Amino acid sequence: MKRFKLVALFTALAVALAVTAVAAPAAGTMVPKIASFDFLVDYSGSMMSKNNSGNLNGNQPVKIDVAKAAIARVNDKIPALNYAGSMHTFAPVTKVLDLAPYNRANMGQAAKSLKNNLAIYGRYTPMGDDITVLQDEYNAMPRKAAVILVTDGESNLGVDPWDRVNAMYSVNPDICVHVISLATSKEGKDTIQRIAAIRPCSVVVEAQDLIASDAAVDKFVRDVFYDVVAQESIVLRSVQFAFDSYAIDGPSSAILDEVASILKQNPGQVQLNGYTCNIGPAAYNMTLSVNRADAVKAYLVRKGVPASSLNTAGYGMTHPKYDNRTEEGRRLNRRVELFYK
């Protein structure tokens, strides 16, 4: 009954404020949690050693081969939701795949290119130092962003990796580190758990579980990459944004005041999705769309709506509802949509 009441209230608001209600998305619609991601693969000596936690096809492979198989399994399930993707190694830091619109085949080839015959001895793991080296690249990733750390967590030298991840978080509130673990020692497991404990968004999964279980792959990909929604959607057509802007103007403020009042009276989890017109680079527009959704969220929070009830995502130019060939269509595509989760 509560959902019907909420839909009715939003429908009434739509009529009163010239906000257009649209049809619900199809059941099981995927909504991206992130705009970009990077596989950060441990290339240290310990990753070239035998994996003692299990075997593949009757053999006992080196850890990097287990990592490659796990990455391939995840890659096969990443949905086509206009992500930007890249791959790096650390120990040493090497760019394996440039940040670009995600392409499954290219990412799969990058994983296959990882070597399994590098030296084992004398190649320790400057994980913390190497995360620092990559800081500028991670700062430039479209938000929200995910770093998928593929590591055994062992033989660390230099700066504490916990300290460097924590420092990265302090300047990047919209980035999250997840871990595909190949840890076989207490040291490695402790390192991974400390990193994962910094933020509740972090997901940790065993590489062997990804290889052995379709369900584990599906869960990891969903936890990191997308949500599934099937809700009624309200398009705030009157909440418009100027070109290349995410500022909320006076008329939009009046509408959002009414929205905030309804949300406070009828609490629930609400999704805010931002969009742009088709002018400008795709990656830039993806970031701009996230900023628009975040601006609406920030306004509603200032009006007393709990931040924990508001979730944001950006689609950039990928889901136009109006004709981008006209000025009016482009104006209407610079929008935010709300729906209950």
C-alpha positions, 0 to 999 in steps of 0.5 A: 500500500505504501508504494501506491501511496507514494506513486499517487503523491508523486503523480499529484506533484507532477500535475501541480508542478508541470512535472511529467510522469513517465512509464516505469522501466521494464522489470529488471532494468540495470542502473549503473552504480559507477561511471568508470573502473580500473583493474589494478593487478598485483604483478609482484614476485609472490603473484608468480608463485604457486597458488596453494589455496586450490587448483584449476583443471587438476593443476596448481597454477601460479597466482597470476593465472588464477587472477587472469581467470577470475578477471576473465570471468568478471569481464564476461558478466560486466553489462554494457552500461557505458562504463569507461574501463582500464587496467594497470599492474603494480610492482611495477606500475604499468598501463595495460589498457588505457581508460576508454569506453568499456569494450569486453573484447579489449579488456579480455585481451588485456587480461590475457596479455598479463605474463606469468613467468616473471621473476619470483625472488627479490620482487617485493610489493610497493603497493602503497607507493604504486597507488600513489603513482596512480593517484593522478589517473584515478583523480581523472576517472569519471565519477563514480569510480571503482578500483578493482584491486587484484592481489594476494596482499603479500610482501609489502614494502614502502608506504602502508597501502592502507594509508595510501588508500585512506589518503585517496579516499580523503580527496575522492569521495566518489571512488571505492576500492574492491578486492579480488583476493588471492591471499594465502597467508595471514599477512596478505589476508590482513592487508586486504581486510584492512583496506576493505574495512576503510569504507563500507562500499568495498567488496571482497571476493576470493578469486577461486570463488569467482572461478568456481561459481557463477553465482559468485561472479554475478554477485560481485558484478552486481555489487560493484557495477549495477543495481536492478530497478523496476520502479515508477519513474518521475521526470523532473522536466521543470528542473532544468540545467543550463548548458554545461552546468549543474547549478539549480536555479530559482524555479527548480528550487521551488519544485525541489522544495515540494519534492523534499516535503513529500519525501520527508512525509513518505520516507523510502530509498530514492534513486536520482539519475542525471542526464545530459544532451549530446553536446560535448565528449561522452566522458565529460558528459558522464561526469556532468550527469553525475554532478547534476544528480548529486546537486539535486541530492545535495539540495534535498539533503539541505531541506532535511531529506536523509542523505542515506535515502538518496542514491545517485547515478549519471547516464550522460548522453546515453539515454535521451528522451527528446530529440537532440537535433533541436534546441528544445530537445537538448534542453529537455534532455538536461534533466534528472529523474527520480524513482523509488527503489 
